[in-house]
Amino acid sequence: MSNPQILSPANHSDLKVITDVGGHVGDNIQFVSTFALEFRNIQSSYPIFFTKNSETGEFYPIALFGFEANENLFLNDSGWDASYIPMMIKRQPFTIGYQGETDNEKRPVVTIDLESPRISETLGEALFDDKDQPSLFLKKIISQLEALHKGYEHNKDFIETLIKLDLLEPFSLEITLNDGSFNQLNGFYTINEDKLLDLDGATLADLNKSEYLQPIYMSIASYSRIKPLIDKKNNLI
Amino acid sequence: MNSKIKRIVIVGGGTAGWLSASIIASEHFSDDSNFELYLIESPDIPTIGVGEGTWPSMRTTLQKIGISETEFLIECDASFKQGTQFFNWTYGKNDTYSHPFTAPHLFNEKNLAPHWQQIKQNISFADAVCPQTPLFDNKQAPKNISTPEYAFNVNYGYHLDAAKFAELLRKHCVNNLGVTHVIANVMVINASDNGDIRSISTDTEGNIEGDLFIDCSGSRALLIGEHYKIPFKSKNKYLFNNCALAAQIPYTTAEDPIQSCTLSTAQSAGWIWDIGLPTRRGIGHVYSSDYNSDDNATTELLAYIKKTAGEKAAEMASVRKINFDPGHREKFWHKNCVAIGMSAGFIEPLEASALVLVELSATMIAEQLPANRKVMDIVAKRFNQKFNYRWDRIIDFLKLHYILTKRIDTDYWIDNCAKSSIPDSLQELLELWHYQVPWHRDNYHIDEMFPSASFQYVLYGMDFETQLNPLSNRTDREVGIRAHSMFADNAAHANQLLASLPTNRELLNKIQKYGLQKI
């Protein structure tokens, strides 16, 4: 369970945040949501797919870490074995909350999950200095959250465009591991490359102008990260 | 005679007219074809909304004609229908059974009905073989918000507002399918020398010529009845109901649960339907005027409303009466005119066969649209054979609900079981089913309206006894060995659905907010 609260020096001046990575701080997850603006970095290490929010049915992009629940094949004894760590992992245990009743009044605020295993009173980075001012660490987090907020907004139109152009298609990944065991990955969607190739020049120009064309191709390029992920899994057998 | 069929003219703009127009135009209209479809609708005649319940076939129909399910559900005030729950049909006292839309577990290959006989003291037939029926008590939906449009976890059709449905189809026809909407009254039907309809004269829009005319004018039957005088075959001797009282009842709060099924509750001489839409319920009493007075039928209806929606709802209810003669035309396609909807026939709404007949009729026209006038008579002959057969099957299946009753409390139920009121075809089947359970072998056609699954649900829901020797053949013996685990699989599936599916209300609220995805 999570327990997000609006961050304030009055309530949280004594808290520290552990910045390690690993299963002990809750990083043993199969995938994390990502942002089109981040795809260029993500595709260097992770396959990018799309999946549905189970509460709303809405699509969002994800970076894949494993082939079953709670499996993160990038975690090893020395930490997170990849050149880039997704924004949604790095921002933990902070999220953006929204304050205000109506859509107009709503403004983003920093919230912190007090149930996160990263929360500590002794270890890790302090959030506030002696004068209750944000620490350098927190300032960095705030700028990351701002980037996340921007990424989230950009995603909405990006996804809408993919749906409008019929560019998403369901797929199922079937993997037989070296020990003969069979894994099937369901509930994920990819870019439909046939439909992409059929788009006319004007549509492609629009996609390019709105900075959607690059992430579309970045996600296609990311499929080459599936094989290394399978290799990681085979190495564990 | 060799001229191409290019222009179709539909007379009448209710659900039948606009649904037929959508089905035919979506198959034949394209920007570069010279196919034309006109629909003439009177500005003066109100449509009566026939049928608020559909079959699962409507999902395929809507998808084919290119309507988004999200738009349909919102615009037509529609909800999900997963079957029918029957009350008091068998004994007249607190008895109930379900006819779900999902076929029994493994129904394509394995017949579990003979093996259910061994455990029938413990579990109803539907609960034993179908994972869907346990969802009905909690008013659960047949799918999740992440299930794509028209896909499902368990099979479903819809409950809908017929007037809003006709309006959605009209917009779709006119805006997307190239249908020309002519708002005018039909004045004269002009015949050619060969007896075909050449054109229709209207009061304000002149003469409308056509190659094929579709009569969707409702019970007036302007073309097939008034013009061609094709006789009407009453089926009142089999199906006694000929009156309906209809009311619309509001929910108490906006969050009241929405039923997963049509509820059908037997009365002294008929039955009451209860259909849950997102914003209201449609409740009505269909009965036989030979066995019940209007006053008593109204009293029974108001008692039901009072019991299920409260005293205030019963006091406020405005009840509309509809008379009908149950039956159909001797033939439906004559010369260059074909009847669809109430002009073709109408029987009581039990098992909601009105809209599905429109879908089937229009689909057959769309698929087999005669290339020219010369071959039209051949298509017409096949159409008439097929739909006469279909009406007979509907009558058999509806009548089955009445003859399995053990009720003897009124003449209506007693007379319904009299041999003279049962079609021969149904009597024969019933004789067979005393010794063998319904199965695919009972079908004459590949596209039977009612699969043997439906017969199983009704027969065994109403405590019909089939005397079996379960070891009599190899196939049954083989299934028998594994039947226990098949029933267990079905129960596990049901539990998984119970735990994962939202209520109808929750899902419809989410669809309002987020919509369903197309994939």
Interface residues (C-beta under 8 A of the other chain):
Chain A: K52 N53 S54 E55 T56 G57 E58 F59 I163 L168 E169 P170 Y189
Chain B: N144 I145 S146 T147 K510 K513 Y514 G515 L516 Q517 K518 I519
